[in-house]
Amino acid sequence: MIKQAWVLQLKEEFNDSDRPQYFVDNDELELVDELHKADRYKNKEVAEHWMKRWEELTFEKFGKNAICNAGYTNMMKHFEWVEIEVEEIE
């Protein structure tokens, strides 16, 4: 069955590579150039909600000048959503 999903692709103006770069949130926030290794999101609205919440909590705890790399504002400045199709094998 083929399903819709989303990945975050680094915007072209921030990409110094010849290949597209995708977001991966493992122990560190990093980029990969292979689409199959990118974090996939089934629902981008839910992902955006948690980015906004993370940003809100970070600013509450550390103040408005806190660095919030995984927050909504920073993520949407540097990345764009790309729709992909994922085939689930049962």
Backbone as numpy.savetxt, mean C-alpha at the origin, in Angstrom:
# Nx Ny Nz CAx CAy CAz Cx Cy Cz
-11.62 -19.68 -9.75 -12.46 -18.51 -9.75 -11.56 -17.26 -9.75
-11.88 -16.31 -10.59 -11.12 -15.07 -10.68 -11.81 -14.00 -9.83
-11.01 -13.33 -9.01 -11.53 -12.30 -8.12 -10.73 -11.01 -8.29
-11.37 -9.93 -7.95 -10.74 -8.62 -7.99 -9.93 -8.40 -6.72
-8.79 -7.76 -6.87 -7.96 -7.37 -5.73 -7.24 -6.08 -6.11
-6.53 -5.53 -5.15 -5.81 -4.27 -5.36 -4.40 -4.38 -4.81
-3.47 -3.69 -5.46 -2.10 -3.54 -4.96 -1.77 -2.06 -4.96
-0.78 -1.69 -4.19 -0.29 -0.32 -4.18 1.00 -0.25 -5.00
0.94 0.53 -6.07 2.10 0.70 -6.95 2.71 2.07 -6.71
4.03 2.11 -6.57 4.73 3.37 -6.37 4.48 4.27 -7.58
4.12 5.52 -7.31 3.85 6.46 -8.40 5.13 6.69 -9.21
4.94 6.91 -10.48 6.06 7.04 -11.40 7.05 8.13 -10.99
6.56 9.25 -10.47 7.46 10.34 -10.12 8.37 10.02 -8.94
8.07 8.96 -8.19 8.90 8.54 -7.07 9.73 7.28 -7.38
9.50 6.71 -8.52 10.16 5.46 -8.89 11.43 5.73 -9.68
12.57 5.35 -9.14 13.83 5.53 -9.86 14.30 4.23 -10.53
13.39 3.27 -10.63 13.68 1.98 -11.25 13.06 1.94 -12.65
13.54 1.01 -13.46 12.98 0.81 -14.80 11.70 -0.02 -14.76
11.43 -0.62 -13.61 10.26 -1.50 -13.46 9.30 -0.93 -12.43
8.03 -1.26 -12.56 7.08 -0.83 -11.52 7.48 -1.40 -10.16
7.21 -0.65 -9.11 7.53 -1.05 -7.74 6.23 -1.13 -6.96
6.11 -2.18 -6.14 4.88 -2.44 -5.39 5.17 -2.49 -3.89
4.17 -2.12 -3.11 4.30 -2.05 -1.66 4.18 -3.44 -1.03
5.06 -3.69 -0.05 4.99 -4.89 0.77 5.17 -4.46 2.22
4.28 -4.91 3.07 4.37 -4.60 4.50 4.72 -5.87 5.24
6.01 -6.11 5.41 6.45 -7.24 6.22 7.09 -6.66 7.48
8.21 -7.14 7.91 8.85 -6.57 9.10 9.22 -5.10 8.89
9.54 -4.77 7.66 9.84 -3.39 7.28 8.95 -3.04 6.10
8.69 -1.76 5.92 7.97 -1.34 4.73 8.97 -1.35 3.59
8.64 -2.06 2.53 9.59 -2.14 1.43 8.89 -2.22 0.09
9.69 -2.20 -0.96 9.19 -2.27 -2.32 9.71 -3.53 -3.00
8.89 -4.09 -3.87 9.30 -5.23 -4.70 8.92 -4.91 -6.13
9.64 -5.51 -7.06 9.32 -5.26 -8.46 8.59 -6.44 -9.12
8.19 -7.39 -8.31 7.42 -8.53 -8.82 6.01 -8.46 -8.26
5.05 -8.37 -9.16 3.65 -8.18 -8.77 3.16 -9.28 -7.83
3.57 -10.52 -8.07 3.07 -11.62 -7.24 3.57 -11.54 -5.79
4.60 -10.73 -5.52 5.10 -10.57 -4.16 4.46 -9.39 -3.44
3.73 -8.57 -4.16 3.11 -7.38 -3.57 1.98 -7.77 -2.62
1.75 -6.92 -1.63 0.59 -7.11 -0.76 -0.67 -6.90 -1.59
-1.61 -7.83 -1.44 -2.90 -7.73 -2.16 -3.99 -7.40 -1.15
-4.86 -6.53 -1.57 -5.98 -6.10 -0.73 -7.28 -6.45 -1.43
-8.13 -7.19 -0.74 -9.43 -7.55 -1.32 -10.36 -6.35 -1.37
-10.21 -5.44 -0.41 -11.10 -4.29 -0.32 -10.25 -3.05 -0.03
-10.09 -2.20 -1.02 -9.21 -1.04 -0.83 -9.81 -0.03 0.14
-11.14 0.04 0.25 -11.75 0.97 1.19 -11.43 0.58 2.64
-11.42 -0.70 2.91 -11.05 -1.19 4.25 -9.57 -0.89 4.51
-8.72 -1.12 3.52 -7.29 -0.82 3.68 -7.08 0.67 3.94
-7.79 1.51 3.21 -7.68 2.96 3.42 -8.16 3.35 4.81
-9.23 2.72 5.27 -9.73 2.99 6.62 -8.65 2.72 7.66
-7.95 1.59 7.54 -6.92 1.25 8.53 -5.69 2.13 8.40
-5.38 2.59 7.18 -4.28 3.56 7.02 -4.63 4.87 7.73
-5.88 5.31 7.57 -6.32 6.54 8.23 -6.31 6.37 9.74
-6.74 5.23 10.20 -6.77 4.95 11.65 -5.35 4.91 12.22
-4.43 4.25 11.50 -3.03 4.18 11.93 -2.45 5.59 12.04
-2.74 6.41 11.05 -2.26 7.79 11.05 -2.83 8.56 12.25
-4.11 8.41 12.48 -4.79 9.07 13.59 -4.16 8.67 14.93
-3.97 7.37 15.14 -3.39 6.89 16.40 -1.94 7.34 16.56
-1.18 7.35 15.48 0.21 7.80 15.54 0.28 9.26 15.95
-0.57 10.09 15.35 -0.56 11.52 15.68 -1.06 11.77 17.11
-2.03 10.99 17.55 -2.51 11.13 18.93 -1.39 10.81 19.93
-0.63 9.77 19.63 0.39 9.32 20.56 1.66 10.18 20.51
2.08 10.58 19.29 3.37 11.23 19.13 3.29 12.69 18.67
2.09 13.18 18.42 1.94 14.57 17.99 1.81 14.70 16.48
1.34 15.86 16.05 1.05 16.10 14.63 2.28 16.08 13.73
3.46 16.25 14.29 4.69 16.24 13.48 5.35 14.86 13.41
4.66 13.85 13.92 5.22 12.49 13.93 5.38 11.97 12.50
6.38 11.15 12.30 6.57 10.49 11.01 5.63 9.29 10.96
4.84 9.23 9.93 3.83 8.17 9.83 3.88 7.58 8.41
4.90 6.77 8.16 5.11 6.22 6.82 3.94 5.41 6.30
3.28 4.65 7.16 2.18 3.79 6.71 0.83 4.47 6.85
0.82 5.76 7.14 -0.43 6.49 7.25 -1.01 6.82 5.89
-2.29 7.10 5.88 -3.02 7.35 4.64 -2.40 8.49 3.81
-2.10 9.61 4.45 -1.59 10.77 3.71 -0.30 10.43 2.98
0.64 9.83 3.67 1.92 9.47 3.06 1.75 8.40 1.99
0.95 7.40 2.27 0.77 6.31 1.31 0.13 6.81 0.01
-0.89 7.65 0.11 -1.58 8.13 -1.08 -0.75 9.17 -1.83
0.21 9.80 -1.14 1.12 10.71 -1.82 2.08 9.93 -2.72
2.52 8.77 -2.25 3.57 8.02 -2.95 3.08 6.82 -3.77
1.87 6.35 -3.50 1.37 5.14 -4.16 0.02 5.40 -4.81
-0.30 4.55 -5.78 -1.63 4.57 -6.38 -2.16 3.14 -6.40
-3.49 3.05 -6.31 -4.13 1.74 -6.34 -4.16 1.22 -7.77
-3.82 -0.06 -7.91 -3.91 -0.73 -9.21 -4.77 -1.97 -9.01
-5.78 -2.07 -9.84 -6.68 -3.23 -9.76 -6.04 -4.41 -10.48
-6.11 -5.56 -9.84 -5.58 -6.78 -10.44 -6.64 -7.87 -10.35
-6.44 -8.93 -11.09 -7.30 -10.11 -10.98 -6.47 -11.23 -10.38
-7.08 -11.93 -9.45 -6.42 -13.04 -8.76 -7.24 -14.29 -8.99
-6.60 -15.34 -9.42 -7.30 -16.60 -9.61 -7.09 -17.47 -8.39
-8.18 -17.82 -7.74 -8.12 -18.71 -6.58 -8.31 -20.13 -7.04
-7.42 -20.98 -6.63 -7.49 -22.40 -6.98 -8.07 -23.15 -5.78
-9.11 -23.87 -6.03 -9.77 -24.61 -4.94 -9.26 -26.02 -4.84
